Amino acid sequence: MSVLVLVEHTDGNIKKKSFEAVQYAAEIAKKINTTATALVLGTIADSELENLGTYGVQKVLHVADKKLDELHARAYASALIAAAQKEGSKIIIALHDINGKAVAPRVAVKLKAGLVSGALSYPDLDKGFVLKKAVFSGKAFAFVNITSDVKVITLMANSFPLAPGSGKASIEKLDVTFGDKDFGIKVKSVDKVTGEVSLVDAELVVSGGRGMKGPENWGLIEDLAKQLGAATACSRPVADAGWRPHHEHVGQTGGTIRPNLYIAVGISGAIQHLAGVNGSKVIVVINKDPEAPFFKAANYGVVGDAMEILPKLTEAVKKFKQHK
């Protein structure tokens, strides 16, 4: 009975958050004295698959169907169910992202499994199979016990530090018979951002809101991000106004991120925005309004004009790097 984990990759490169999910699955497998198996879908080199062994899995099941290079939720679910049945898996893990949110509930329904979405902890096996997750837009935590025979978990990214070891996983090709409806949605085109730090995987993020006054001032955000090696993000009003592309929008109706450092510039901190970023390890808020709600959630706050503060902060980072 192997613990099964769905691994995501982009253009054949496994995502950092997937390594975290693999490590998470391997740790659970140790606790229940079994093994961990990874499932990888689509086109990817065997050398990439073997490296998953450094994060604790003993076996990788690979469904080498080129159509799976893009997300097809039904097909992904069918492959995950086939892999679970082959391995006798009672614990199935995916990421709490667009892919995982589309696939995990389908798998849970098909296998009559209990589902915890957005897990933040390893299961407490002394109390059953209890997992911690955020609720009420991150204002509180719930501890949920999965009592069903089969258990499905989606894991919040950046919840556990990576600690790779040594070893390689064996690779086994898996043939899956897909149904007529598994590829019912046709993908016409995919737009991919290149040459930037991926927002979802970024450990450092610099984000701007309406306090930046206009798109012409966004260079100040980008300059600081460049010096820090950070990704850039924005609030919803900024994306809606067309100042920034929508893939940078974080919040309840946008992306959810959990960076080690989140710098919010000119963002008031409405609950809808906080819902997407309050899992950040450290939050720094820069705002000229001392009553801005975001200061209540911040670890550090700076009251002042962003147009004056950002150039000074960028210069300070640059000098620090020169003397490091």
C-alpha positions as CSV (number, residue, x, y, z in Angstrom):
1,M,0.0,0.0,0.0
2,S,2.0,2.9,-1.3
3,V,1.4,6.6,-0.6
4,L,0.7,8.1,-4.0
5,V,1.6,11.7,-5.0
6,L,0.8,13.6,-8.3
7,V,3.9,15.4,-9.5
8,E,3.6,18.5,-11.8
9,H,6.1,19.8,-14.3
10,T,6.4,22.6,-16.8
11,D,8.0,21.8,-20.1
12,G,9.7,18.8,-18.5
13,N,11.0,20.6,-15.5
14,I,9.5,19.5,-12.2
15,K,8.2,22.3,-10.1
16,K,9.7,23.1,-6.7
17,K,6.3,22.7,-5.0
18,S,6.1,19.2,-6.4
19,F,9.4,18.3,-4.8
20,E,7.8,19.5,-1.6
21,A,4.7,17.3,-2.2
22,V,6.9,14.3,-2.9
23,Q,8.9,14.8,0.3
24,Y,5.6,15.2,2.2
25,A,4.3,11.9,0.8
26,A,7.6,10.1,1.6
27,E,7.4,11.4,5.2
28,I,3.8,10.1,5.6
29,A,4.9,6.8,4.1
30,K,7.7,6.5,6.8
31,K,5.2,7.1,9.6
32,I,2.9,4.3,8.4
33,N,5.8,1.9,7.4
34,T,5.2,1.8,3.7
35,T,6.6,3.3,0.5
36,A,5.9,6.4,-1.6
37,T,5.2,6.4,-5.3
38,A,5.1,9.4,-7.6
39,L,2.8,9.7,-10.7
40,V,4.1,11.9,-13.5
41,L,2.0,12.7,-16.6
42,G,3.1,13.9,-20.0
43,T,6.5,14.4,-21.7
44,I,9.5,14.5,-19.4
45,A,13.0,13.0,-19.4
46,D,13.8,9.9,-17.4
47,S,16.7,11.7,-15.6
48,E,14.2,14.2,-14.1
49,L,12.0,11.3,-12.9
50,E,14.9,9.5,-11.3
51,N,15.8,12.6,-9.3
52,L,12.5,12.3,-7.5
53,G,14.2,9.6,-5.5
54,T,16.3,12.2,-3.7
55,Y,13.0,13.4,-2.0
56,G,12.0,10.0,-0.8
57,V,9.9,8.1,-3.4
58,Q,11.0,4.6,-4.4
59,K,9.1,4.4,-7.6
60,V,7.8,6.7,-10.3
61,L,4.9,5.8,-12.5
62,H,5.0,7.6,-15.9
63,V,2.1,8.1,-18.2
64,A,3.9,9.2,-21.3
65,D,1.0,10.6,-23.3
66,K,1.8,13.9,-25.0
67,K,-1.8,15.0,-24.6
68,L,-1.2,15.2,-20.9
69,D,1.3,18.0,-21.3
70,E,-1.6,20.3,-20.7
71,L,-4.1,20.0,-17.9
72,H,-7.2,17.8,-18.7
73,A,-8.8,17.4,-15.3
74,R,-10.8,14.3,-16.2
75,A,-7.8,12.6,-17.8
76,Y,-5.6,13.5,-14.9
77,A,-8.1,12.1,-12.5
78,S,-8.4,8.9,-14.5
79,A,-4.6,8.4,-14.5
80,L,-4.4,9.1,-10.8
81,I,-7.2,6.6,-10.0
82,A,-5.5,4.0,-12.2
83,A,-2.2,4.5,-10.4
84,A,-3.9,4.3,-7.0
85,Q,-5.6,1.1,-7.9
86,K,-2.4,-0.4,-9.3
87,E,-0.4,0.5,-6.1
88,G,-3.2,-0.2,-3.7
89,S,-2.9,3.4,-2.5
90,K,-5.1,4.6,0.4
91,I,-3.5,8.0,0.7
92,I,-3.3,10.2,-2.4
93,I,-1.6,13.6,-2.4
94,A,-1.8,16.5,-4.9
95,L,-0.9,20.2,-4.8
96,H,-3.3,22.8,-3.7
97,D,-3.1,24.8,-6.9
98,I,-5.2,25.1,-10.1
99,N,-4.3,21.5,-11.2
100,G,-4.8,19.9,-7.8
101,K,-8.1,21.8,-7.1
102,A,-9.5,20.5,-10.5
103,V,-8.3,16.9,-10.1
104,A,-8.4,16.0,-6.4
105,P,-12.2,16.4,-5.8
106,R,-12.9,14.2,-8.9
107,V,-10.6,11.5,-7.5
108,A,-12.2,11.8,-4.0
109,V,-15.7,11.3,-5.4
110,K,-14.7,8.4,-7.6
111,L,-12.9,6.6,-4.8
112,K,-15.4,7.6,-2.1
113,A,-12.6,9.2,-0.2
114,G,-12.4,11.9,2.4
115,L,-10.7,15.1,1.1
116,V,-8.8,17.8,3.0
117,S,-7.9,20.7,0.7
118,G,-5.0,23.0,1.5
119,A,-3.3,20.9,4.2
120,L,-0.6,22.7,6.3
121,S,0.6,19.9,8.5
122,Y,1.5,16.2,8.5
123,P,-1.3,14.1,9.7
124,D,-1.5,13.5,13.5
125,L,-1.8,9.7,13.6
126,D,-2.2,9.6,17.4
127,K,-5.6,11.2,17.0
128,G,-6.7,9.3,13.8
129,F,-5.7,11.1,10.6
130,V,-5.9,14.8,11.7
131,L,-4.7,17.5,9.4
132,K,-4.4,21.3,9.9
133,K,-5.8,23.7,7.3
134,A,-6.7,27.4,7.1
135,V,-10.4,28.5,7.1
136,F,-12.3,31.8,6.9
137,S,-9.8,33.2,4.4
138,G,-6.9,32.4,6.7
139,K,-8.4,34.0,9.8
140,A,-8.5,30.7,11.7
141,F,-7.3,27.0,11.5
142,A,-9.4,23.9,11.4
143,F,-8.2,20.4,12.4
144,V,-9.9,17.8,10.2
145,N,-9.9,14.1,10.8
146,I,-10.3,11.9,7.7
147,T,-12.0,8.7,8.7
148,S,-12.6,7.2,5.3
149,D,-10.6,4.2,4.0
150,V,-9.1,6.2,1.1
151,K,-7.8,9.7,1.9
152,V,-7.1,12.5,-0.5
153,I,-5.0,15.6,0.4
154,T,-4.0,18.7,-1.4
155,L,-0.9,20.4,0.1
156,M,-0.3,24.1,0.4
157,A,2.9,25.0,-1.3
158,N,5.9,26.4,0.7
159,S,4.6,24.7,3.9
160,F,7.7,22.7,4.6
161,P,11.4,23.3,3.8
162,L,13.0,21.0,1.2
163,A,15.6,18.6,2.5
164,P,16.8,16.4,-0.4
165,G,18.8,13.3,0.3
166,S,20.4,10.8,-2.0
167,G,19.1,8.0,-4.2
168,K,17.2,7.5,-7.4
169,A,13.7,6.2,-8.0
170,S,12.9,3.4,-10.4
171,I,10.7,4.3,-13.4
172,E,7.8,2.3,-14.6
173,K,5.6,3.1,-17.6
174,L,1.9,3.1,-16.8
175,D,-0.7,2.5,-19.5
176,V,-4.0,4.1,-18.8
177,T,-7.2,3.6,-20.8
178,F,-8.9,6.9,-21.1
179,G,-12.6,7.4,-21.6
180,D,-14.2,9.4,-24.5
181,K,-14.9,12.4,-22.2
182,D,-11.5,12.5,-20.6
183,F,-10.2,14.9,-23.3
184,G,-13.5,16.6,-23.9
185,I,-12.1,20.1,-23.4
186,K,-9.9,21.3,-26.2
187,V,-6.9,23.5,-25.4
188,K,-6.6,26.0,-28.2
189,S,-3.6,28.0,-27.0
190,V,-1.4,28.4,-23.8
191,D,0.3,31.7,-23.0
192,K,3.3,31.3,-20.8
193,V,5.3,33.9,-19.0
194,T,9.0,33.7,-19.7
195,G,12.1,35.5,-18.4
196,E,10.6,36.2,-15.0
197,V,10.6,34.6,-11.5
198,S,7.5,32.4,-11.3
199,L,5.1,34.0,-8.9
200,V,3.7,30.7,-7.6
201,D,7.1,29.3,-6.8
202,A,8.8,32.6,-5.6
203,E,10.2,32.8,-2.1
204,L,10.3,36.6,-2.4
205,V,7.5,38.7,-3.8
206,V,7.1,42.5,-4.2
207,S,3.5,43.6,-4.8
208,G,1.9,46.9,-5.7
209,G,-1.6,48.4,-5.4
210,R,-3.4,51.5,-6.3
211,G,-1.0,53.5,-4.1
212,M,1.5,53.2,-7.0
213,K,-0.8,55.8,-8.7
214,G,-0.3,54.5,-12.2
215,P,1.4,51.9,-14.5
216,E,4.1,54.5,-15.3
217,N,5.5,54.1,-11.7
218,W,5.7,50.3,-11.8
219,G,9.4,50.4,-12.7
220,L,9.9,51.2,-9.0
221,I,8.4,47.8,-8.1
222,E,10.3,46.0,-10.8
223,D,13.6,47.6,-9.7
224,L,13.3,46.4,-6.1
225,A,12.2,43.0,-7.3
226,K,15.2,42.7,-9.6
227,Q,17.6,43.5,-6.8
228,L,16.0,41.0,-4.4
229,G,15.5,38.3,-7.1
230,A,11.8,38.4,-6.4
231,A,8.6,38.0,-8.4
232,T,6.2,40.8,-8.9
233,A,2.5,40.8,-8.0
234,C,-0.4,43.1,-7.7
235,S,-3.8,43.7,-6.1
236,R,-7.1,43.1,-8.0
237,P,-7.9,46.8,-8.8
238,V,-4.5,47.1,-10.4
239,A,-5.1,44.1,-12.7
240,D,-8.7,45.2,-13.4
241,A,-7.4,48.6,-14.4
242,G,-5.0,47.1,-16.9
243,W,-1.9,48.3,-15.1
244,R,-0.6,44.8,-14.7
245,P,-1.4,41.4,-16.3
246,H,-4.0,39.3,-14.5
247,H,-1.6,36.5,-13.8
248,E,0.1,38.8,-11.2
249,H,-3.1,39.3,-9.3
250,V,-3.0,37.7,-5.9
251,G,-5.9,37.5,-3.5
252,Q,-9.2,35.6,-2.9
253,T,-10.2,35.9,-6.6
254,G,-6.6,35.6,-7.9
255,G,-3.6,33.5,-6.9
256,T,-2.7,32.2,-3.5
257,I,1.0,32.4,-2.6
258,R,3.1,31.6,0.5
259,P,6.4,33.3,0.0
260,N,9.1,33.7,2.7
261,L,8.9,37.5,2.2
262,Y,5.9,39.5,0.9
263,I,6.4,43.3,0.4
264,A,3.1,45.1,-0.1
265,V,3.4,48.6,-1.5
266,G,0.4,50.9,-1.7
267,I,-2.1,48.1,-0.9
268,S,-4.7,48.8,1.7
269,G,-5.0,45.2,2.8
270,A,-8.7,44.3,2.3
271,I,-9.7,40.9,3.4
272,Q,-10.0,39.7,-0.2
273,H,-6.3,40.5,-0.8
274,L,-5.2,39.1,2.6
275,A,-6.8,35.7,1.8
276,G,-4.2,35.2,-1.0
277,V,-1.1,36.2,0.9
278,N,-1.6,35.7,4.6
279,G,0.3,32.5,4.5
280,S,3.5,34.5,3.9
281,K,6.2,33.9,6.4
282,V,7.1,37.6,6.7
283,I,4.9,40.5,5.5
284,V,6.3,44.1,5.0
285,V,3.8,46.8,4.3
286,I,4.6,50.2,2.8
287,N,1.7,52.7,2.8
288,K,1.2,56.4,3.4
289,D,-2.0,55.8,5.3
290,P,-1.1,54.8,8.9
291,E,-4.7,53.4,9.3
292,A,-4.4,51.0,6.4
293,P,-5.8,47.6,7.5
294,F,-2.7,45.8,6.1
295,F,-0.6,47.1,9.0
296,K,-2.5,44.8,11.4
297,A,-1.3,41.8,9.5
298,A,2.2,43.0,8.9
299,N,5.4,41.9,10.6
300,Y,7.0,45.2,9.6
301,G,5.4,48.4,8.5
302,V,6.7,51.6,6.9
303,V,4.4,54.7,6.8
304,G,5.3,57.0,4.0
305,D,5.2,57.8,0.2
306,A,6.1,54.7,-1.9
307,M,7.6,57.0,-4.5
308,E,10.2,58.2,-2.0
309,I,10.7,54.9,-0.1
310,L,11.1,52.4,-2.9
311,P,14.1,54.1,-4.6
312,K,15.9,54.3,-1.2
313,L,15.0,50.7,-0.3
314,T,16.3,49.5,-3.7
315,E,19.5,51.4,-3.3
316,A,20.0,50.0,0.2
317,V,19.5,46.4,-1.1
318,K,22.0,47.1,-3.9
319,K,24.6,48.4,-1.4
320,F,24.0,45.4,0.9
321,K,24.7,43.0,-1.9
322,Q,27.9,44.8,-2.9
323,H,29.3,44.5,0.6
324,K,28.0,41.0,1.3
